Amino acid sequence: MAATKTLDDLFLDTLKDIYYAEKQILKALPKMARAAQAEEAKQGFLHHREETQGQVERLEQVFELLGKPARGKTCEAIQGIIAEADEITEEFKGTQALDAGLISSAQAVEHYEIARYGTLIEWAKQLGMKDAVPLLQQTLEEEKATDQKLTKLAQASANSKAK
């Protein structure tokens, strides 16, 4: 019979998932910045890469609080979202629609991260991990702010250029 799994196990498993995802995002953002046509989009992707590095460091602090090594677990969801971004980059290269597609892909990433961090925060509260909550909360707020910036960028220029 399988060992009984607890919320602690689920928390660690999800932490590994988002850690892997953030590491993959670190690799994808420079590619997205190179592909973007508008300077504002390029700079936005590069800025978010810097922010993501800080998010990885905060996740490493959470692993440390748990007394566990910072190790990722393959996240198929983020792999799929990044693969779709790569497809858009190839299929829309050189077109006015490219930036709108890249922004859409970036928002899919943000929405995934927002869901994961929101869940981790609630579980950390439930498990009495008081020191982990502010670390996760800071990242959640950054992800929400990035999503809003992406929406504004799409509305201000990328979507209308793509028409």
GIBEL-V851551 format. One record per backbone hydrogen bond with DSSP energy under -1.0 kcal/mol. CO is the residue of the C=O (numbers start at 0). NH is the residue of the N-H. If there is no record, write none. Layout:
BEGIN
CO|NH + CO|NH
END
This chain:
BEGIN
5|9 + 6|10 + 7|11 + 8|12 + 9|13 + 10|14 + 11|15 + 12|16 + 13|17 + 14|18 + 15|19 + 15|72 + 16|20 + 17|21 + 18|22 + 19|23 + 20|24 + 21|25 + 22|26 + 23|27 + 24|28 + 27|31 + 28|32 + 29|33 + 30|34 + 31|35 + 37|41 + 38|42 + 39|43 + 40|44 + 41|45 + 42|46 + 43|47 + 44|48 + 45|49 + 46|50 + 47|51 + 48|52 + 49|53 + 50|54 + 51|55 + 52|56 + 53|57 + 54|58 + 55|59 + 56|60 + 57|61 + 58|62 + 59|63 + 60|64 + 61|65 + 62|67 + 63|66 + 68|70 + 74|78 + 75|79 + 76|80 + 77|81 + 78|82 + 79|83 + 80|84 + 81|85 + 82|86 + 83|87 + 84|88 + 85|89 + 86|90 + 87|91 + 91|94 + 94|97 + 96|100 + 97|101 + 98|102 + 99|103 + 100|104 + 101|105 + 102|106 + 103|107 + 104|108 + 105|109 + 106|110 + 107|111 + 108|112 + 109|113 + 110|114 + 111|115 + 112|116 + 113|117 + 114|118 + 115|119 + 116|120 + 117|121 + 118|122 + 119|123 + 120|124 + 121|125 + 122|126 + 123|128 + 124|127 + 127|129 + 128|132 + 131|135 + 132|136 + 133|137 + 134|138 + 135|139 + 136|140 + 137|141 + 138|142 + 139|143 + 140|144 + 141|145 + 142|146 + 143|147 + 144|148 + 145|149 + 146|150 + 147|151 + 148|152 + 149|153 + 150|154 + 151|155 + 152|156 + 152|157 + 153|158 + 156|160 + 157|161
END
